[in-house]
Amino acid sequence: NWVLWVGADAIFVNFDDKGEDVLRRLIREHAAGTDVQVLVTRDPHGRAGNSLSLFNADVILLRRSEWSSKFLQRWWDDPRTK
């Protein structure tokens, strides 16, 4: 099971129900093993800088796991985010 984070300024643009389930395909291709806990998107147009190294925090998939729970708690508790 996965949790999908979608930022307030992210949008869905393709509602073609005849197409493939994109999220399931991405999980199958990039997170088939249990060692992958987080899938983060990057900006395909490079608006965030070098899109090969920077990530886009508007769309994130987190595996429902103990690791993810601890990660989110540490992020929440980090004084730099206050």
Secondary structure by P-SEA (a helix, b strand, c coil): cbbbbbccccccccccccccaaaaaaaaaccccccccbbbbcccccccccccccccccbbbbcccaaaaaaaaaaaaccccc
